[in-house]
Amino acid sequence: MFRRLNDHMFVSPQIGLTEVAEAARQGIVMIVNNRPEDESDDQVPGPDIEAAAKAAGMAYVAIPVTHAGWSEGQVRAMATALAQAQGPVLAYCRSGTRSTLLWALAEASTGASPHALTAAAAQAGYDLGPIRALIDMLSAGER
């Protein structure tokens, strides 16, 4: 159910309370919610996920991303969350795509290899093509 990007990063479509418990069983230490509240009627509210995560001993961070794209602040917030995590992280959105793209941007902003990021995303079933130029720019330290 969770798609592995690397040993420390997993992404998923929308999760519920059952998946929070499963994440805890799998050793996830932080959940990152990349979904805006009220994006659809069927999503579990972020505060419910947050309460379940905290009850299971996991950290929770909300970095909502709309379909309009990413801001520098969101990329920095994701990079900070990943740097602070003391173990594996699970990020989720509607399909996992926005979480994967934001992860790649955050990793690129810290100098990660665009080729390695692209390969990791592809292995998990996600395409970084739409943001590859931005990943290259961030990885090269251009802002």
C-alpha positions, 0 to 999 in steps of 0.5 A: 500500500505504501510506495517506497521511494528509498529506505527512509521515504514512502508515499501513499494515496489518501490514508485513513486511521487503519493506515496510520496504525499500519505505518506505525507497525512498519516503523514510520516515525513521521507522517506528512500530509500534503493534501489540502483540507476539504479537497474532496468529501471522502478524505479523512480530515488532517486533524484526525490523521494527526491525532492518530499519528501522535497517539501512535508515537509518530510526528505529524506535519501538514504541508498542503499542496494544491494542484496549482503547484509548489512554493519555495516555502513548501519545498523548504518545509518538506526539506526541514521535515525530512531532515528532522525525521529520526527514521522513515517518513510517509507522505500522502496526498490524493494519489501520492503524486504531489507527495512524490514531487514535493519530496523530489524538490526538497531532496534536490534543494539539498543537492540530491542527484536528479538522476537518482531522484527520477529513478526512485520515483519511477520505481515507485510508479511516479513520473518526475518529468513535469518538474525535471527542469526545476529539480535540475535547477534546485540540485545545482543550487540555483534559486 
